[in-house]
Amino acid sequence: SEMCIRDRHKFIHIICITLLVTGITACTPGNKNTAEKRYTFNNILDIAYTPDTLHRCYGWFTDAGSWMGFTLPEKENWVNGFCGPFSLDMFRRQWMAQSAVTVGFSQKVSDTFVPDSTCYYPGELYMSAHSGNGTITQRLNFVNASTALLRIEADKAEELMLTGSQWGKNITVSVEQNSAIARHPSGESVTVTFPPDVKLTGTDNNYTALIHTSKYPVNVAISFFTSEKEMTVGLQNLPNLLNNPEKALQANAERWEGYLTKILRTDMKPEYDRIAVKAVTTLISNWRTHRGGLLHEGIVPSHAVGYFVGFWAWDTWRFSAGTAKFDPELAKNNIRAMFDYQQPDGMVIDCIYTDPSENNARDSKPPLVCWAVDEIFTHTGDTAFVSEMYPQLLAYYKWWYQKRDHNHNGMCEYGATDGTLEAAAWESGMDNAIRFDDAMMLKNDGGEDAWSMDQESVDLNAYLALECKLLKKFSGLLNVSFDAPDYSNKVADYFFDPKLNFFFDRRLKDGSFIEEPGCEAYTPLWTQIATQEQVDKMLPMLQDTAKFSTYIPFPTIAADNPKYNPRGYWRGPIWLDQTYFAIRGLRNYGYHKLADEYTLQVFDRLNGLKEGAPIHENYGTHTGERLKAPHFSWSSSHLLMMYDDYGK
C-alpha cells in the first residue's frame, strides 16, 4: 500500500541516520550487513484479520515450521498488536488470543491508536500506529519453530504498557517469573516472555507489563508449546534470546535472503518476481516441524484449511521438488516423513497426520518421488541422501508392479487396498475425473490388499517410466544393482490413440481407449516418453481454444466436453501442476515460444496472483477465478517451476 511504502521509507531513513551516527555505512531496514531483498516485496499477501469480526480468516503469518500463526489487524477493526497466535493443528484450531501482546503508552490508558500502515514482508510482519501521544511501530519475526520475536519502538521515551487482548476459550493466564503463561486444557500453551527489568503483574486472567525505557527496540518473545514438558525446556532458552536477539534476527534475515537469492532471476519483470516470492512465502508458511505422528518436518498442502494439515504423498513429492532449490534440507525431511510410514511390501501410504490413527493407508498416490529426490540431488549433489533413499524408492517402485498390474502386462492401474473405487480414485489423485466414471474394481493376485481399477492409466505408467529412468541413474551413481521391471519404452505407443492423436487410458477388458481427452495426456510429454511425431500430432488439440488452449491454458478435461464443470474439481478447473506438465512438456519437444506464451497467460491472468491474493488450489478455466483452498503449496511449487523455466 502507499502508506506501507511511505512508512518503510521513513523507517529506512531513521535507520540510515542512526547508522551514519554510529559510523556504519550500510543502509537497510533489517540486517545491517545486507540490503535485504524481502523489503522490496511489501504486502506480499493480504492476511488482515481481527478475530471476532464477521468474515472468515483465510491465512496466517507463520514461519520456521511453527504450529502457530498471526495476522495483521484490520484497519477498520484495529487492535494495537499482532493478532494471535492461532493454533494451526488440524485437530485443534483455535485463536489462543485476539492479541497476546497489545502495546500502548502506560500513562495514557484511554489512548486510541490509529493505524498508519501494516506490511507483510516475506518472513516479517510490520505495523505502525499513532495516538495523540506518539507513534509505536512493531515488527514480528520467527526465530525458530516455537518462538516469534516482537520488536517494539516508540518515538517517545515514555513508559509502555503491554497486555493481552481477549484470551481464547478455556485459556487460563498466570504470571510466572518473567513470563505470562496462557494454558489450554489440551496441553498447548502460549508464553509471553519479557526482559528482566520489566514490571510484570498478573491481573484477572490476564497480565500487564510496564516497560520504562529510553532504549529501543523493546524485545518480547511470544512462544507456542504443545506440552508442559516442551514449555519447560523452551522457556529456559528465552533469556538468552532476549539478551542477545541480534544473532537470531541475523539468522532469520540470512535464511530469507538465501531463499530469495536462490529463486529470483535477474532477467524477469518485477511482477513475475513477485509471483515467485509469493510462491516461496506460501511454501514456507505451510512448513511444519515434527509433531506427534509426523516424525519429520514437512509441508502441508494449506495451513488455511484444517483438513489439509497433514502430509500427502504426491503433494510431498511436488513440494520437495519445488523447495529443493532454496531449502533442500526441508525437502529431504518431507520425503523422509512419508517414508517413515512405508509399508513392509513397499507401499507409501496416501497421507499421514499428527494423530497416526487418522492416517489413510487405503491407497497410495501417483509415483513422483524419484523426481523429487533427483531435484534435490541436482541442487545439492548429495549422494548420501540418494543412497539413504534408494532401497526405499526401489521397493516402492516394485510395489506398483506387484500390487497394481492386474494382467501382468507391465502396464499398471490405480487401485486400493480395500477394493473400493473411492480409494482407487484417491490413489490417482484425481478423485472425480471423468475417465473413471465407468470404472469398476478387480481383485488382483498380489494378496488381499491388491485391487485395481479395470483400466490402465497413461499418467501412472508415464510416471513409472520416469521413476524407472531415475532409479537407473541412482543405481549408476551408487554402483548398486537395479533389479526391477522396466516397461518404459512401451508406454507411449501403448497409450497413444492414432485415431484421435491423443493419449488415453485403456480398458482392461478389450484394450479400447477411454476417449475422454484430459490432463492425463500431458504426462507423457512432461516425462519425455512421447515421440516427437506423437507430440506434433497432438498439437492441434492442445492448441484448440475450445478444448485446451483456454483463457488459462490446459484444464483438467477438454473445455468442450459435455461433462465439463467450471467448478468441478477434477472435471474442468485449472490445476497448476497439470498446466505445468503441459507447458514443460511442450518445451521438452522444442515448442519454447508456445510454452512461454502459455506461461505468461498463467502469470498475467490468474486472479490476484500479482497482487495480494493467496495462491489457490485451482482456478477457473475461462475466468482465472480463485477456487478451493487458499495458500496452496503445490500450486506454489509449480508456479516456481514455470518461473524458472520461462525463456529457456
N, C-alpha and C positions, 0 to 999 in steps of 0.2 A: 504494500500500500504506500501511498505518497507519504503519509505520516511516518510509516515504518522506515522508509528510506531517509526521510528528514532526520528522524531520531538516531538512525545508525550513523549518519554523517556527523551529527552532534557528538555522539559517543566517541567516534574516531577522533574528532577534533580535540576532545578533552584528553584522550589518551596521548595524542601527539604532543600536546603541551606538557603533559606530565613527563613523557619520555625525553623531551628536549631539556627539561629542567634537570633531569637525572643523568643526562649525558648519553642516553640511549637513542640511536638514530632511527631504529625501526619504527614504523608507524602502522600498527594493526589493531583491530578491535579485540583480538583474542591472544593467541600465542605471541609473545614479544619477539620471538626469533623468526617467525614465518608469517608471511602475508597469507592468511588462511583463505582458501578457496570458498569455504562454506558461506562466508559473509557476502559473497556475490549472488547467493541464491536465497533471497529473503522470501518469507511466506511460501515455502516450498509446498506446503499442504495446509489446507484450512481445517483446523481442529478446534475451532472456537466452540465451546460448550460449557455453560454454567449448570451444574447439577440442579435438578428441581425445576428447570424450565420445561416447557411443554414438548419440545421436539426431541427426537432421539439422538443420542451421541453416536457418531459414525467413525470415530477413530481417536487414538491417543498418541501422545509423545512418549515413547519408550525406547530403550537402547540397552546395549551391553548384555542382552539376554535376560533382562529383568522381567519379572512377573507382575510389575506394577506399571501403571501409566498415568499420565497427566494430560490435562487440556488447558488451553488458554481461556480465560473467562470471556464471555461475550460482552462486547462494549455496552450493549443495552441492558445487560444484567450483570453489572460489574461487581467483582469481588477482588480486593486488592491483594491477591495471591494466586499462584497457580492452582488450578482445580485438581483435586485428587489427594492421595492416589486412589486409583481404581484397581481392584484385584482382577487380574486377567486370566485366571484359570477357567477352563471350560465348566468345571463343576461348582465354582463359587465366584460368580461375577457380581461385585458389589462396590459401590463407592465407599471407601473407608472414611472419607470426609468430603464435604463440599470443597474445603481447602484446609489442608493440615497446617498451613502457615499463612496467615494474613498479616500484613505489615501496615503500621500507622505511626504517627508521632504520639508519644505517650501522654503529653500534656494536652493533647487536642483529641480526646476520645471521640468526640462527636464529629470529627472531620469527615467530610465526604470527598472521596477521591474520584477524579475524573480521568478516564484513560487518555493518554497521549498516543500510544502506539503499542502494538503487540507484534511479535515476529516469531515464526517457526523457521529457524535455520536448520540445516542438516546437523543433527546431534545437539541442538541447543534451543531452548525457549527463552524469549526475552519479552519483558513488559515494562512500560513506564507509565506512571500516573501522577497527577498532581492534586494537591488541595490548596486552599488559600495559604497554607503554612509551608509549602515546599513540594519538591518533586522527589519521588522514590522510584528507582529502577531496580529490577530483579532479573537474574539470569539463573537458568537451571541446566545442569549437565549431569549425566550419569557418570559416576566414576567406576562403578562395577555393577554386577547384576542385582545387588541388594540396595545400593545407596545412590541417591542423587544429591548433588551438592548445590545448595541455594546460595547465591551471592547477592547481597543487598547493598545498594548505595543510596545515599540521600545528598541533596545539595546543601543541607544544613547539618551542622554538628549538634543535633538535638537527640534526646533520648528517644529510642524507638520502642514500640510495644508490639510484640508478636503474640498471636493466639490462634487457636484452631477455629474453624467455622463449620458448624453442622456436622458433627461426627455421625457416622453411619449407624444403622440399626444394630442393636445388641453390642455395641462397642463400649468398652469401659476404659476411661482415661485416668492414668495415675502419673505422678511425678516421682522419678527415682534418679537420684544424683543429678546429672546434667541432662537428663532425657525426659521428655514427656512420652509415655508409652500408651498406645491405644491398642487394646487387645480385643480380638473377636473370639467367640467360643470355638470356632473352627481350629484355632491354633495360630491363625495368621495374626500378625501384629504390624503396626506402623510405629516407628520411633522417630521423634524429632529431637535431635541432639545439638546442644549449644556449647560454645566455648565456656571455660570455667568462670569467667568474670561476669557472666550473665546472671541476673536475678530471676530465678525460675520458681514459680509458685503454682501449686495445684488449686483449681477452683472447682465449681460444680461440674464434674465430668468434663473438665477442660483444663487448660493451663494458660498462664500469661508469662511472658518472658520480657524483662526490661533490659534494654541494651543502651548503655550510655557510652558513646564513643565519638572520638574525633578522627578516628581512623577507619577508612573504608577500603575494601568491602567487608561487611559482616558475613561470616560463613556459618551456614546451618546445614546439618546433614539430615536428610529425610530418607529413612530406610524402611524396607519391607521385608518381613521374615515369615517363613511358612511354619515355623515351630518355635517353641520356647527355647529349645536347645540351640537352634540356629541363631536366635536373637542373642542369647547369652554370649556366644562366640563372636557374633558380628559387632556387638556393642564395644567389645574390647579394642577393636581396630579404629574406632571413630575419633578418639582424642588425637591420635597421630595425624589423621586426615585433616582435622580442624586446625591443628597447629601448623601444618605444612601442606596446604591444599595445592600448591603450585605443581608439585610432581604429578598428582592425579589429573589436574587440569591439562598439564602438558601432554600426558599420555592420551587423554581424550582428544586433544587437538591433533596430535600426530596420527592417531588412528583414523580420524575423519579425513585429515589431509591425505593420508595414504589411500583411503577408499577413492577419493575424488581424483587424485593424481593418476591412479591406475586405470580408471574407467573413462576419464574425459579425453577427447581428441582435441587437437589444435586446429582442425580444419572444418569444424561444424558450426552451424549458426547457433547463437546463444539460446534460442528457444528449443533447439534439439538437445543442447547440453542440459537444459533444464529437465527435459524428459528423462535423460539418463540419470541425473542426480535424484530425481523423484523416484525412479525405479530402485536405486540403491537405498534410499531412505526407507522405502516401503519394505524391502527385504530385511534391513536391519531392525525396523520396527517390529517385524514378525519373528525375530530371533528370540529363542527361549533357552535358558540354561537348563541343565538336567534337573529333574524334579520327579519324585515318585517313580512311576514305571518308565519314564523317559530317562534312560540311563546315560545318554549323551546329550549334549546341546544340539539344537537344530532349529529349523524354521517352520513355523506353522503357516497354513495357507492364508489365513486372515485373522489378525488379532481382534478385528472389529466384530466378528460373528462368533458366538460361543461355540457352535458345533464344529467350527474349523480350528479349534485349539487342540491340535494333536499333530502327529506326523503321518502322512500318507506316502505310500511307496513311490508312485510315479511323480507325485508332486516333489518329493525329496530329490529324485534324480534331476529334475528340472532346476530346482533351487541350487543344488550343488554345482550343476553346470554353470548356472548364472553367477554364482558367487566365487567360483574357482579363481577368477582373475583378480578379485580385490580382497577376498578373505578365504584363502584356501583351507585354513585350519577349521573354520566353521563348516565349510563344505565337506571336509573329511568326516567330522564328527556327526554331521547329519546323516551321512551314509552309514556310519557305524551304528547309529541309533536304530535304524531299521534292521540291520543285520544282527543286533542283539536278540531279535526275536525270530531269526531264521529257523525254520523247522528242520527236524532230523533228515527229511527227504530232500532238503534244499529249497523248499518254498520260502519266499519272502512274503509275509502276510500284508494285507491291504493297508491297515492303519493301526497305530498304537497311541495310547493316551497315558496321562499321569496315573490313572487308575487302570491297571492291566486287565481287570475284569471286563472293561469296555472294549478291549481290542477286538478287531474284526479279522478272523482267520478263515472266513468262509471263501475268500477269493484272494488272488494276488492282484497285481496291476501290470500294465504293459512294461516289458523289459527295456529300460533305457539306462540301466545303472552303469554298464561298461562305458557308455558315452560320458557319463558324469565323471567316472574315475579317469578316463582319458583326458578330459578337460583339465582336471586337477594336475595330472602328470604333465600336460602341455605347459601349464603355467608355473610349475614348481620343479619339474624334473625329479620328483620324489619317487624313486623306485621302491623305497621301503614301504610306502603306502600301497603301491601296486602289488608288492609281494604279500603284504598283510591280507589284502582283499582277494587275491587271485583264487585260492581254493574255494572261497565262499561264492565268488562270481561264477566259477565253473560249475559248482553244484546247483546254483540257481538256473543257469542256462540248461543244464541237463534235465532239470525237473520238468521243463516245458515239454520235452520230447517223451519223458516217462509218464506224465500225467495228463497231457493235453494234445495228444496225437491219436485220435480215435482209430484211424485205419492204418496207422504206422506207415504213412507215405511220405513222412518228412515235412508235412505241412500242418501246422498246429492250429488249434481252435481255442478261443476263450472258453472258460468253464468255471466250475465251482467245486468246493469240497463237499457241499451239502446237496448238490444236484438241483439247485433252484436256478431258474432263469434270471431271477432278480440279481443274485450274487454273480452270475456269469456276466451279466451286463455291467455290473460294477467292475468286474475284472478288466473289461475292455476300457474302462474309464469314461465311456460314452453311454451313460446309463440308459437313455431313452432313444438312442439312434434309430433311425428308420430302417436301417439294414437288418435290425434284429426283430422287426415287427412279427415275422412269421417263424422265428427260431423256436426250436424245441431242444430238450436236453437228452443226451445219450450217455449211458454208463460205459466207462472205459474199463479196460482190463488191468489198469495200473493200481487197483486197490479200491477200498470202499470210498475213499475220498477223491476218486478220479472221475470227473464228469466233464463232458464237453458240450458246447452248442453243436448243432448239426450243420455248421458251416465253418469253413476255413477263412480266416480273416487276413486280408492283404497287409494291413498295417502291422499286425502281430508278427507275421513272418518277415516283413521288411525290417522291423526292429531286431528280430533274432538274427537276421543276416548281418546287420551292423555289429551286434554283440559278438557274433562269431568272428568277424574280421578283427575286432579289437582284442578279443581273447587270444587270438593267434599272435597279435602284436605283443601282448603282455607276456605270453609264453616265450616268445623270442627274446624279449628284454631280460627275462628271469632265467632263461635257459632251462625251462621245465617243459614237460610234455603237454600237448593239447590232445585229449583223448575223448572228444565229444563229437556228436553228429554235425555235419556241415552240408546243408542243402541250399546254401545261399545263391549258388549260380542258377538255381532252377526257379526261384521265387518270381522274378519279373515276368518271365514268359508264362508261368502258370496262372498268374492273376490278371494278365492283360487281355482284355476283350478286343479282338481285332475288328469286330463289327462296329462297336461304338468308340473304339480307340481311347479306352479309359481303363483304369484299374478298378476291379470289383472283388468283393468276397465271392466264394463259391460254395454251393450246396454240396453236402457230402453224398446225398442220395443219388445224384445224377451228374455232378460236376458242373451244373449250369451256373451261370453268373447271376448274382443278385444285382440287377441293373438299376440301382438307385444311386446315381452319381453323388459322391460325398467326399468329405475331407480325408477319409482313409486313403484316397488315391494320391494324396500329396506325399505320403511317407516314402514310397519307392524313389521319389525324386530327391528327398532330403537325405536318405541313406545311400543314394547313388548306386542303386542296383538296377534302375531302369536303363534301357539303352537310349542312345541319342535319338534313334528313329522313333521309339515309343514316345518320348517327350515331345518331339516335333509334331507327332500326330495328335497328342493331347492338347496342343496349344489352342486350336480353335475353340474347344470347350472351355478351357481355362480363361481365355480372353473374351468369352461371350458375356456381355454386360447383363444379360438376363439370367445368367447362371452363376458364374464365379467371379467375374470381374465387376463386382458391385461397388457401391459408394465406398464402403470399407471392404477391401478385397478378401476373397476366399472364405466364404461362410462354411458352416458345417455340412450343409447339403445345398444342392443347386437351388438357387432362389426361385426358379420357375417350377419346382416340384409342387404338385398339389398338396403335399403334406407339409410344405414349408410353413413354419410358425415363427414370426419375428421375435417372440419371447419364449420359444420352445426348448430352451436349454441346449440339447444337442440336436435339435430338429430345425435349426435355422440360424441362430445368432453367431456372431463372430467370437471365436476363441483365439486368443493371440498366439497360442502355441501352434495351432494348425495354420494360421496365417503365416507365421514364421516358417513353418516347414515348407509351405508352398513357395514363399519368396526365396528362401535359401535354396530350395530345390531348383527353381528357375536359374538362379545364379550358378548353381553347380553345373548346369548344362549350357552355359555361355550366354544366357539372356540377362546380362548385367544391367543394361539400360532399363529393361522392363522391370527388373527386380527393384531398382532404385525408384522408379515411378510409383510402384506399389507401396514401397516403404514410406514415401512422402505422403501418400494418401492416408496411411495409418497415422503418421505423426501429426498431420495437419487437420484431420477430420474427426478423430476421437474426441468426444465431448469432454471438455475440461482438462485435457491432457497437458496442454501447455500453460494452463492456469493453475488454480489452487485445488482443483478437484482430485480426489483419490483415484488411483488406478483400479479398475474394476475387474471382476471375474470374467465377464463377457460384455459384448456391445451389440447394439442394433446394426444389422447389416446395411440398411438403407438410410439410417439416420445418424449413426455413431453414438446413440444414446447409451448411457451407462446402465448396465444391468447386473443383477445379483450382487454378490459380496464386494464391498469396497476394500481398499488396501490389500489387493490380491497379489500374492507372491509370484505365481507362475506367469501371470501377465507381465509383471515387472521383469522377471528373468528374460522373457523373450523380447521385450522391448529393448533391453540392454543388448541382446544379440543382434537385433535389427540395426540398432545404432552402430554397433561395432562393425557390421558387415557393409554398411552403406558406402557406395562408391568403390568397393573393392572387387 
